[in-house]
Amino acid sequence: MIKYLGSKRRLVTELGSVLAAVDAQSALDLFTGTTRVAQEFCRQGAAVTAVDTAAYSEVLAQCYVEMDAAEVDPVEVNEALDRLMALPDRRGYVTEVFCEKARYFHPDNGVRIDAIRQGIDELYADHRLRPVLLTALLEAADRVDSTVGLQMAFLKTWAPRALRPLKLKAPVLTPGQGRAIRGDALDVVDELGAVDLAYLDPPYNQHRYFTNYHVWETLVRWDAPEYYGVACKRIDARSDETRSRFNSRRQMPAAFADLITRVNAEVVVVSFSNEGFVPLPDLVEMCERRGNPVTVLAYDTRRYIGQQIGVFSPDGRRVGQAGPERNVEYLLISAPAERLRAITDR
């Protein structure tokens, strides 16, 4: 699984337990990101719908949520990966922009990424395994990048992993078949139908996933966009069309309250941080408007390591102060009383 700000790696087991406690047969992950939580819901046997605005997230959901592991031949996947690995090096957009102008990847791996990505389009453009192959490439590139996990900057010297050769590995698929939907949660929520449990994990603050992971967006879209700045971010990162209401201190509270009210689910689980735009009492009030009792679970967690390393400029100068090393992650659960008891009595 690729490194990701806001990843619920530490809460995945807990969220899976919540879904099992209420015996949810269907689930919705409205800000799915890397699909880590959606995958756990799939493993618990739920029919899952995964929603996000990012192209890379859609591909991950097509691989891990839509694809049923029982219907995929591992031999066929490995043969395709071997075929892609055997392609000759190619110096293309990734090498020129993300290795030479910027330093996200070592050029030795850049020519491999360029060759494999172009090969996926030429050899598997309409193939049912395309999402699996793209996911394998994303995860392989993540294993050899030279960042702290965010693509707003890169390390001033190569990370040790960046010097290792890129290698494709087959993604570990999940059971069952779900849906992958690319769209804004506020635009699509009314069309999704009813589910037993909905999980809402919106952006907490001003940090935009579109710019934080612009390399993955470009690698999936393969559109060779114009770019700007030292980080070589996509030029459309400056467009209002790629800005989310959930990254605006002014717009986020009303947008999130509206979404919580509109989502069609018996059980709603909201994930949030004490560092987010909305204070906990306001979040509780938003959830209470659904008409069910609300319980709050709190988890003391170590913050993302990038907040410590990212205070240095590319030439090694300190340009800021690291924030607190720990924060509090909240799960707010709105559900009928009997469902809520099943969760709290675990």
TATA-V680058 format. One line per field, one symbol per residue. ss: DSSP state (~ for helix, > for strand, _ for the rest). A space follows every 10 residues. Layout:
ss: ???
This chain:
ss: __________ _~~~~~~~~~ ~____>>>>_ _____~~~~~ ~~~___>>>> >>__~~~~~~ ~~~~~~__~~ ~__~~~~~~~ ~~~~~_____ __~~~~~~~~ ~_____~~~~ ~~~~~~~~~~ ~~~~_____~ ~~~~~~~~~~ ~~~_______ _________~ ~~~_______ ________>> >>__~~~~~~ ~___>>>>>> ________~~ ~~_~~~~~~~ ~_____>>__ __>>~~~~_~ ~~__~~~_~~ ~~~~~~~~~~ ~~__>>>>>> >>>______~ ~~~~~~~~__ __>>>>>>>> >>___~~~~_ _>_____>__ _____>>>>> >>>>>_~~~~ ~~~~__
